[in-house]
Amino acid sequence: MSYNGLNEFVTALEANNQLIRIKEYVNPELEITEITDRISKSNTQNKALLFENNGTNFPLLINAYGSEERMCTALNIHDFNEIENEINALINNLTQPITKNQKPKTINQKPKTNSLAFGLKSKIKTLIFLNKISGYFPKIIKHNAPCQEIINKNPVLSSLPILKCWTFDGGKFITLPVVNTKDPVTGIRNAGMYRMQLFSENTTGMHWHLHKTGAKHFNEYLKLKKKIPIAVILGGDPVYAYCASAPLPDGVDEYILAGFLLKKSVKLVKCITQDIEVPIDSDIVIEGYVDPTEPLVNEGPFGDHTGFYSLPAHYPLFHVTCITNRKNAIYPATIVGIPPQEDYWLIKASERIFLPLMQKTGLPEVIDINMPDYGVAHNLVIVQIKNEFIGQAHKVAHSLWGMGQMFLNKILIITTQNPHDEAQIFQSIISYHNINDILFFSTGPLDALEHASNKFAFGGKMAIDLTNESKNNNQLWNNHEIELVVKLLEENNIVSVNFNLLKYRILLIQSSKEKLFSFENFAANIAAHLLFPYCIVLCDKGLTLNNKKIVLWHCLANIDTIRDIKKININKKQIVLFDCTSKPQIKSPWPNPVYSSKQTISKIDKIWNKLGFIEFEESPSKIIYDLIDNEGFTK
């Protein structure tokens, strides 16, 4: 089954009680974001939202992928395991045409079946299977494309309900586009998801990161000094947006993956003004081009999926030549920011879909993988392995740091336990006698959005090896030692501490920046009085230390593992220091966390009862206010 445009997807969501229609007028500038942020983080009201009254002729659909249930509805599956099993079957069909009981048991024993007949049968089976797979490849048609029911060759982008998401965003952004380009040499198609900042009625930015296929196409066209024909699709079958976000290898057409998920080929039609094709069931198509010989334009800032603003930078300018749409089209959008957000479920789908490929292409010891929401895809990944020899965790870490999009990972936890039992994983970490024994470090490429590293898109990586269970023990601080630590904290101007972690010899603390604070001196002061090794984690003042997910998100984002983690020896005691604070003295400007303004929050509070929700939801942005000063910058 597939969806012929977003209207059918909306119908399916509504039938499953997974959508709320909002008929009250809501401004796409800041207000839709604030409402969506509350709902996406709600324990009881997390549903897709259809804003039917937004000042344009297009209803706006958002948070449509924002739960496992809705993600599965989008992909037309019952659960993620369904796709895992299909991909395993696909790989097995391609790599194991001879079944186990058909193989000879010894070298001298002949197969029971005639080898020639069996070989022919095996080849026929493989050909039939490959023929089935070829049916998933995209096909081009010449007419009857719903996405071209309405054609506007004098395009006006303000006709679309384009969001301004966050207070300090550089402008309005198209946030859920599927950007279609072709390699000028090979002709291979790419459908990627790259945000687009609105500059005028017919120009936007094109946010092609250096690691993305779109950027590679840009460089190829630049060599040829040719314009890049581009088609941006919005809507259509929801599988397209997922495939555009999926970590496919370079050179693999995303519409082949879409065909595999849909169990049929994606039908494409040539655009009106550009030499490129788009799915016929798209809701809206923005046609245009990028001239790679033109000067780059300043784009951003943008409240990004890291939970911080990505800072302004120079990117190509996209010129719009035509906008087409189907009748009754719906405009899709998403927001990103402090997790969890809708994008987490797109990541979770890829985690499940690509696990079999990881296992079959070089890492058979990997059992399972978990990308927690507070790890924002790249900052933290937990991997479960079969530990069969010394150093296997190191082997897995270095293999993953060289595999696909995992090369952008910053911190890995490698364990033999269930990686989805995060409470048990962290209990294992804090229960180690000496945390220094389980850490190992490297350097390498990082996400272009990584703000904590000294160099752009390059910095430290760390793995935590939990596979050696024999190093665990229960040497905890007793009450007398805890009382001593608290006294020392007070003497050293520590303004806040997580007392739940104290007994495990973990000092999660905040220091007032008004007075000079030396990490090393503070560590030496405590080491002089205590018996067992420990670690100190220093966070920004104002962070809610008892909110585990917020602390983890903030610490993971603000740390460079080489620069900010120090192992020191004091009085024959090993201590590990983690400096997870903002560091404007190292990199200026240091990006701000993403949050709504008090004015926007107040406006939504006042109209909440008119929006159709069952109960009131507090703004998630309020938890950030203690971190920022009156100008909106990190204290």
SVG drawing of the C-alpha trace seen along z (x, -y; Angstrom):
<svg xmlns="http://www.w3.org/2000/svg" viewBox="-11 -42 62 81">
<polyline fill="none" stroke="black" stroke-width="0.4" points="0.0,0.0 1.1,-3.6 -0.3,-7.0 -1.3,-9.1 -0.2,-12.4 -0.4,-13.8 -4.2,-13.9 -4.3,-10.1 -1.6,-10.0 -3.7,-12.5 -6.7,-10.3 -4.8,-7.3 -3.4,-9.2 -6.9,-10.5 -8.3,-7.0 -5.7,-5.9 -6.5,-8.8 -3.0,-10.2 -3.9,-13.7 -5.3,-16.9 -6.8,-19.5 -6.2,-23.0 -8.8,-25.4 -7.8,-28.5 -5.5,-30.9 -1.9,-30.3 1.0,-32.3 3.7,-30.2 6.2,-32.7 7.3,-31.3 3.8,-30.3 3.4,-26.9 6.9,-26.0 6.0,-26.7 2.8,-24.6 4.6,-21.7 7.4,-21.8 5.0,-21.3 3.1,-18.5 6.1,-16.6 7.4,-16.4 4.0,-15.6 3.5,-12.3 -0.2,-12.2 -0.9,-14.4 1.9,-13.7 0.1,-13.6 0.5,-15.0 -0.9,-18.5 -2.7,-19.9 -2.8,-23.7 -5.7,-24.5 -5.7,-28.3 -2.2,-29.7 -2.7,-32.6 -2.2,-30.7 -4.3,-28.3 -2.2,-25.3 -2.9,-23.4 0.4,-22.7 1.2,-19.2 3.8,-18.8 4.9,-16.2 3.6,-13.6 6.6,-11.3 6.8,-12.1 6.2,-8.7 7.0,-5.1 3.3,-4.5 3.2,-7.4 6.6,-6.5 5.3,-3.0 2.1,-4.4 4.2,-6.5 6.1,-3.4 3.0,-1.2 4.4,1.3 3.3,2.7 6.7,2.3 10.3,1.6 11.2,5.3 9.1,5.9 11.6,4.0 14.6,5.5 13.4,9.0 12.8,8.1 16.3,6.6 17.8,9.7 15.8,11.9 17.0,9.7 20.7,10.0 20.3,13.8 18.8,14.2 21.6,12.4 24.4,14.0 23.2,17.5 21.5,19.1 22.4,22.6 20.6,23.5 22.4,25.1 20.9,28.6 21.9,28.6 25.6,28.2 27.8,31.4 28.7,32.3 32.2,33.3 34.7,32.6 34.2,36.0 30.5,36.2 28.5,35.2 25.3,33.2 22.3,35.3 20.9,33.4 22.4,33.3 24.9,30.5 24.1,29.2 20.4,29.2 20.8,27.6 23.1,24.9 20.6,24.1 17.8,24.0 19.8,21.8 20.5,19.4 16.9,19.3 15.9,18.6 18.4,15.7 17.2,14.3 13.6,14.4 14.5,12.6 16.6,10.0 13.7,9.4 11.5,8.8 14.0,6.3 14.2,4.5 10.5,3.8 11.3,1.4 13.4,-0.9 11.8,-4.2 10.0,-4.6 9.5,-7.8 6.0,-8.5 5.1,-11.3 1.8,-12.6 -1.0,-12.6 1.0,-13.8 -1.1,-15.0 1.8,-17.2 1.4,-19.3 -2.4,-19.9 -1.6,-23.6 1.4,-25.3 2.7,-28.7 5.6,-30.0 5.6,-33.2 6.4,-31.6 5.8,-33.4 7.2,-31.5 5.2,-33.5 2.1,-31.6 3.5,-28.7 3.2,-28.7 7.0,-28.7 8.0,-28.6 10.2,-30.9 10.9,-28.4 13.0,-30.0 13.6,-33.5 17.1,-34.0 16.6,-32.2 17.9,-34.2 14.5,-34.1 11.9,-31.6 13.0,-28.1 11.6,-25.3 12.3,-22.5 11.0,-19.3 12.1,-19.6 13.3,-16.6 15.9,-18.2 16.4,-16.3 19.6,-16.7 21.6,-14.5 25.3,-13.8 26.3,-15.6 28.8,-12.8 27.0,-9.5 23.4,-10.8 22.7,-9.1 19.9,-10.8 20.1,-12.1 17.2,-13.0 18.4,-14.7 16.9,-16.8 18.6,-20.2 17.0,-23.2 16.2,-26.2 16.2,-29.8 13.8,-32.1 15.6,-35.2 13.0,-36.6 9.8,-35.5 11.9,-33.4 15.3,-32.7 16.4,-30.6 19.6,-29.2 20.6,-25.6 22.2,-24.2 24.6,-21.6 27.0,-20.5 30.5,-19.4 29.7,-15.7 26.5,-15.6 25.9,-14.3 24.3,-17.6 27.6,-19.4 29.5,-16.8 27.1,-17.4 27.7,-21.2 31.4,-20.7 31.0,-18.5 28.8,-21.2 31.3,-23.9 34.0,-22.1 31.8,-22.1 30.6,-25.6 27.0,-24.5 23.8,-25.4 22.4,-22.6 18.8,-21.7 16.9,-21.2 13.5,-20.1 12.3,-20.3 9.3,-18.2 7.1,-18.8 4.8,-16.0 3.7,-13.1 4.0,-9.7 5.6,-10.2 8.2,-7.5 10.0,-10.1 10.9,-12.4 12.1,-9.4 14.3,-8.2 15.8,-11.7 16.9,-11.6 18.2,-8.0 22.0,-7.4 22.3,-5.8 25.8,-5.4 26.7,-7.8 25.4,-6.7 22.3,-4.9 19.1,-6.4 16.8,-7.2 13.8,-6.3 15.1,-2.7 14.8,-2.5 11.4,-4.1 10.4,-1.5 11.6,1.3 9.6,-0.1 6.5,-0.7 6.9,2.7 6.5,1.0 8.4,-1.4 8.1,-5.2 6.6,-6.9 8.4,-10.0 7.6,-12.8 9.8,-15.4 9.6,-18.9 8.1,-21.8 11.1,-24.2 14.1,-21.9 15.6,-18.8 14.9,-16.6 12.2,-14.3 10.0,-14.1 7.4,-11.7 4.1,-12.2 2.2,-12.1 4.2,-15.0 1.9,-17.7 4.1,-20.6 7.1,-20.9 9.5,-23.9 11.6,-23.9 14.8,-25.9 18.5,-25.9 21.7,-26.8 24.5,-28.5 27.7,-27.3 29.7,-30.2 27.6,-32.7 28.9,-34.0 27.8,-32.1 25.2,-33.8 25.2,-34.2 22.7,-31.7 21.5,-31.2 21.5,-31.2 19.1,-28.3 17.9,-26.5 19.2,-23.1 18.6,-19.4 21.6,-19.6 19.4,-21.8 21.7,-24.7 21.8,-27.3 24.0,-26.5 25.8,-29.8 25.7,-31.8 27.8,-30.4 28.0,-30.7 25.9,-28.4 24.7,-28.4 21.7,-30.5 18.7,-28.6 16.7,-30.4 13.0,-29.3 11.7,-29.1 8.3,-27.4 6.0,-26.0 3.5,-23.3 1.1,-21.5 -1.8,-19.2 -5.3,-20.3 -5.9,-20.2 -2.1,-20.0 -0.8,-20.0 2.5,-21.7 4.7,-19.5 7.0,-21.0 9.0,-19.9 10.9,-21.6 14.2,-20.6 15.7,-21.7 16.2,-20.4 15.3,-16.7 13.1,-14.9 11.6,-16.2 10.1,-14.6 13.4,-13.9 14.3,-11.4 11.8,-9.0 13.3,-9.4 16.7,-8.5 15.1,-5.6 13.7,-4.1 17.2,-4.3 18.7,-2.7 16.4,0.3 16.5,0.4 20.3,0.2 21.2,2.5 21.2,5.6 23.4,3.9 25.9,3.0 25.9,6.6 26.3,8.1 29.0,5.7 31.9,6.2 30.5,6.2 28.9,9.6 29.6,9.2 27.1,6.3 23.9,7.5 21.9,4.3 22.3,0.5 20.6,-2.4 20.7,-6.1 19.1,-7.9 17.2,-11.1 19.6,-13.2 22.5,-12.0 21.0,-13.8 22.1,-11.0 25.9,-11.8 26.8,-12.7 26.1,-9.4 25.5,-5.8 25.2,-2.7 26.2,0.6 25.7,4.1 28.3,6.7 29.3,10.4 32.5,10.0 34.7,12.8 38.3,11.6 40.5,8.9 40.2,5.6 37.0,6.4 35.3,3.2 38.2,1.2 37.9,3.0 34.2,2.2 34.7,-1.4 37.3,-2.0 35.2,-0.1 32.1,-2.2 34.1,-5.4 34.9,-4.5 31.4,-3.3 28.7,-5.4 27.3,-8.2 28.7,-6.7 32.0,-8.4 30.4,-11.5 29.9,-9.9 31.5,-11.6 30.9,-9.2 30.3,-5.4 29.3,-3.1 30.1,0.5 28.4,3.1 27.3,6.7 24.0,5.6 20.7,4.6 21.6,1.1 18.0,-0.1 18.1,0.4 19.8,-3.0 19.4,-3.0 21.4,0.3 24.0,-1.0 24.7,-4.1 24.5,-2.1 27.3,0.0 29.4,-3.1 29.2,-4.7 29.8,-1.3 33.3,-0.9 36.0,-1.3 38.0,-3.5 36.2,-5.1 39.6,-5.8 40.0,-2.1 37.0,-2.0 37.7,-5.1 39.7,-5.2 40.1,-8.1 40.6,-9.0 40.2,-12.0 38.4,-12.3 35.7,-14.0 32.6,-15.3 29.3,-16.7 29.5,-20.1 27.1,-21.2 29.5,-20.2 30.2,-23.4 32.5,-22.1 35.5,-21.2 38.5,-23.5 38.5,-22.8 35.5,-22.9 34.0,-19.4 37.0,-17.7 37.8,-16.8 37.9,-14.2 36.1,-10.9 35.7,-8.7 34.5,-5.1 33.4,-3.6 34.2,0.1 31.7,1.8 32.5,5.3 34.9,6.2 32.4,6.8 35.2,8.0 36.3,4.5 33.0,3.6 32.8,3.2 30.8,1.5 33.3,-0.8 31.1,-3.7 31.6,-6.8 30.2,-6.5 28.3,-9.2 31.4,-10.6 33.1,-11.0 30.0,-12.6 29.8,-15.1 33.4,-15.9 32.8,-16.4 29.8,-18.7 32.0,-20.8 34.7,-21.1 32.1,-21.9 30.8,-24.8 34.4,-26.1 35.1,-26.1 32.0,-28.1 30.1,-25.2 26.6,-26.4 24.8,-23.1 25.5,-19.4 23.6,-16.2 23.4,-14.4 22.1,-11.2 25.4,-10.6 27.6,-11.5 27.7,-8.0 29.0,-6.6 32.0,-9.0 30.6,-11.1 30.6,-14.8 28.1,-16.4 28.5,-20.1 28.1,-23.7 30.4,-26.5 29.7,-30.2 31.6,-31.9 31.8,-35.1 34.8,-33.7 37.9,-31.9 37.5,-28.2 40.4,-25.7 39.3,-22.2 42.7,-20.8 43.0,-22.6 39.5,-21.5 40.3,-17.9 43.6,-18.0 41.8,-19.4 39.3,-16.5 41.9,-13.8 43.9,-14.8 41.0,-13.7 39.4,-10.7 40.4,-7.1 38.9,-6.0 39.2,-7.5 36.3,-9.4 35.4,-11.7 34.1,-15.3 31.7,-16.6 31.4,-20.4 28.2,-21.9 26.9,-25.3 25.3,-27.3 21.5,-27.1 21.3,-23.6 18.8,-21.4 21.1,-18.7 18.4,-16.3 17.0,-16.2 19.1,-13.3 18.2,-13.7 18.7,-17.5 22.1,-17.1 23.2,-14.4 22.1,-16.4 23.9,-19.5 27.1,-17.7 27.4,-15.7 26.9,-18.7 29.4,-21.0 32.4,-18.6 35.4,-17.9 36.6,-14.6 40.3,-15.3 40.3,-18.9 37.7,-18.6 38.4,-15.2 41.5,-15.1 43.0,-12.2 45.1,-13.2 47.0,-11.4 46.9,-13.0 48.4,-11.1 48.4,-7.9 44.7,-8.3 43.4,-8.6 40.8,-11.2 38.9,-12.0 37.7,-15.6 34.9,-16.4 34.5,-20.0 31.0,-20.2 30.6,-24.0 30.1,-26.4 33.4,-27.8 33.1,-31.2 36.7,-31.9 37.7,-29.1 35.3,-29.6 33.3,-32.8 30.5,-33.1 29.5,-30.0 26.0,-29.0 23.0,-29.5 20.5,-26.7 17.3,-26.8 14.2,-28.1 11.0,-30.2 10.8,-33.8 8.7,-34.6 6.4,-36.7 5.7,-33.7 5.1,-31.4 2.7,-34.0 0.8,-34.3 0.3,-30.5 -0.6,-30.2 -3.5,-32.6 -4.9,-30.8 -4.2,-27.2 -7.8,-26.5 -9.0,-27.4 -6.6,-24.9 -8.5,-21.7 -6.1,-20.0 -7.4,-18.1 -5.0,-19.5 -2.6,-22.3 1.1,-21.7 3.9,-23.9 6.4,-25.3 9.6,-23.1 11.6,-26.3 11.1,-27.3 13.7,-24.8 16.4,-26.7 15.8,-30.2 18.1,-29.6 20.9,-29.0 20.6,-32.3 21.0,-36.0 18.7,-38.9 20.1,-39.2 19.4,-35.5 23.0,-34.3 24.4,-31.5 25.5,-32.8"/>
</svg>
